[in-house]
């Protein structure tokens, strides 16, 4: 199992990655943080669209896979890698924060995100919303007979 005990790694499907990047209108000037970046698919797509990105991953094996994938895709120069627990990472530079974490992990970092993210930062949570925080929108996308919920918040 990759990831952590609280949030095992579950890859975001390519269709959902594209959908999320479109919703956030990710482009040049953005700094996209993927909290629990796994194999790097979110940060790769953000970099392909011109953004800079930060790949935060506690699992050393996964971050090595993400690094290899970004080199293969030719976008490694736009991506910073942080092999650490999310709770230790400064989120203040983010214009977009993406997370596909369990409710338990989200609860653990919720106050950190809200305290460190600057006004206007978009937080996108896949499948698990942020409890007691009013979302700007809740959208859905169907991929391979599964419905993914996309929760959008603006700080």
N, C-alpha and C positions, 0 to 999 in steps of 0.2 A: 504494500500500500504506500502510495506517495502522499505528500501533504503532511498534515498533523493529526493528532488524535481528535482535536476539536473540529477540524475541517479537512477531511480527506480530499485529495485532488479529484475533481470531476471536471473534465475538459468542457469548455463552452463550445457548442457546435459552431462551425464556420458561418452558417446563416445567421446565428444570433450575434456573433462578433460583428458582422457587417451591419446588422440592424442597430446594434448599440452605437457603433461609430457614426452611423447616419443620424440617429436621434440626437447625439451630442454634437453633431456638426464638427467633428474633430478635424483640425487642419493646422496649418502653420501658425505658430504662436501659442498653441496649446501645450500644456504639460499634463500628460495622462499618467496617473498612478494606477497600477493594477495590484491590489492587495491580495496576495496569494496567487501569483502570476502563473504558476504551473509551468507549462512548456513555452510560455511567452506569446501565445497567439493574439492576445489583446494588444500588447505593446508592439508587436510586429505590425499589426494592421494600423495602429495609431501612427507609427513611424512611416509606413507606406503612404499615409495621407499627409505627411509633412510635419506632424507633431513630434515633440520630444516626449520620451516616456520613461517611467521608472517602474522597474519590475521588482516587486518585493516578494520574497519567497523564503520561508524558514527551512524548507527541505533542500539540502545541498545537492542532492542528485537532480532534483527538478530544475534548480537554477542553472546547473551545468547544461542540461538539455536545452533550456531557454537560451542560454548564451550561444550554443551551437546553432540553434534554429535561426537566431537573429543574424549570425554570420552568413549562414546559407542563403538567407533572404536579402542580404546586402543592406541591412538597416542597423547594424550594431553600433554605428557611430552616433545614432540618435537615441540610444537606450542606455540608461544607468541601471545597474544591477545591485540590489541590496539583499544579502543573504542574512536575514535577521527576522525576529518576531516583529509583526506589524506595530505592536505597542511601543517599540523603540525607534520608530521611524518618524521623522519630521514630515508632516503633510502640508506645510504652509505654502509650498510652491505650486501645488496642484491646481489646475483649472478644471480637471475632470478626475473623479475617483471612481474606479470600477471595483466591485467586489462580488464574488460568487462564493459566499461563505455560509456556514450554518448560523442559525439564530443565536446560538450560544456565543460564537465568535463575534458576531455583529454586536451583540450586547456588550461584550468585553471592550470593544473599540469605539463604540458609538460616541461617547463623550469626547474622546480624543479627536475624532473626525470633526465634530462640531466646534471644538475649542481651537483647533489648528487650521482648519480650512478657512480661507478668506471669503468674504461675502461675494456671492455670485458663483462660487464653485458648485459644479454639478456632481452629485453623487448618484451613481447608478448601481442598484443592487439587483442581482438576478435571483429570482425565485423566493428569496427571503427578504421581507421588508424590514425597515428599521422601526422597532416598536416605539410608540408614543411620539413619532415624528410624522408630521403631515406631509404626504407625498404631493408633488406637483402633478404627477400623472402615474397611473398604473396601466401599462400596456401589456399586450400578449403577442407571442409569435409561436406558431405551430411548426415543429420540425420533427420529422420521422414519428408521427403519431404521439408526440409529447408537446404539451403546451408549457412554454416558459413565460413566467411573469417577469416583467421589467419594471422595477420601481424607480422613479426619478424624483430626486430631491434637489432643491436649490438652497444653498446655505445663505 
